[in-house]
Every structure is written in C-alpha cells, then in structure tokens.
Amino acid sequence: MNDLAVYLAAEARRLGLESGALEHAPPEAVQTFAQRVLHELAALGLIRGNEELGCWATPRPGGH
C-alpha cells in the first residue's frame, strides 16, 4: 500500500468518515477530506493546484 493511501485513510478516520455512511457524514468533514485529496493530487502534479504566494521558484526582485 502506498503512503498516500495510508495518509488518506488516516484522514478519513480522523474526520469520522466511513464509505458506507457518507449520507450521514457532516458536509464540513466531506469538504475537508475532498480538499485534502485535491491538495495531495496537486502536490503530485496530477491535477492543477493553487500557486503559493512567495514561491522561491520565481526570480527575486532586484535591489537587495
């Protein structure tokens, strides 16, 4: 089993989510889990993610 699957399973348990009872799950928990999944997929480069402000990949401003 890969690390991502183990991490997502732990997050689902922490949020109290079970696949057989999603209709009773709090919407906030489902939304939080979905955000974590999307964040991890973006981190792997599998989907487009938000760019972080102040990223070191951009050139620094001159004059320092």
TAVENUR-V295834 format. One record per residue. N is the residue number from 1. RES is the residue in one letter. OMEGA is omega in radians with two decimals (NA if undefined). D_LAST is the distance of its C-alpha to the last C-alpha in Angstrom with 2 decimals. Layout:
n;res;omega;d_last
N;RES;OMEGA;D_LAST
N;RES;OMEGA;D_LAST
//
This chain:
n;res;omega;d_last
1;M;-3.09;47.61
2;N;-3.08;43.89
3;D;-3.13;41.18
4;L;3.13;40.38
5;A;3.13;44.04
6;V;3.12;44.29
7;Y;-3.12;41.18
8;L;3.08;42.50
9;A;3.11;45.94
10;A;3.11;44.59
11;E;3.11;42.67
12;A;3.11;45.85
13;R;-3.14;47.88
14;R;-3.13;45.40
15;L;3.13;45.59
16;G;-3.12;49.38
17;L;3.06;49.68
18;E;-3.07;52.69
19;S;-3.12;53.46
20;G;-3.07;57.04
21;A;-3.10;56.22
22;L;-3.14;53.30
23;E;3.12;55.39
24;H;-3.10;55.41
25;A;3.07;51.74
26;P;-3.14;49.56
27;P;-3.13;47.50
28;E;3.13;44.36
29;A;3.12;44.84
30;V;3.13;45.39
31;Q;3.11;42.29
32;T;3.14;40.14
33;F;3.12;41.60
34;A;3.10;41.05
35;Q;3.12;37.37
36;R;3.13;37.02
37;V;-3.13;38.87
38;L;3.11;36.74
39;H;-3.13;33.50
40;E;3.11;34.85
41;L;3.10;36.04
42;A;3.13;32.67
43;A;3.11;31.04
44;L;-3.13;33.56
45;G;-3.11;32.74
46;L;3.04;36.27
47;I;3.11;35.41
48;R;-3.12;32.51
49;G;3.09;30.44
50;N;3.05;27.86
51;E;-3.14;24.26
52;E;3.07;22.12
53;L;3.10;19.21
54;G;-3.12;15.84
55;C;-3.12;17.29
56;W;3.14;15.32
57;A;3.12;17.43
58;T;3.13;15.40
59;P;3.09;12.48
60;R;3.08;9.02
61;P;-3.12;7.56
62;G;3.08;5.77
63;G;3.13;3.79
64;H;NA;0.00
//
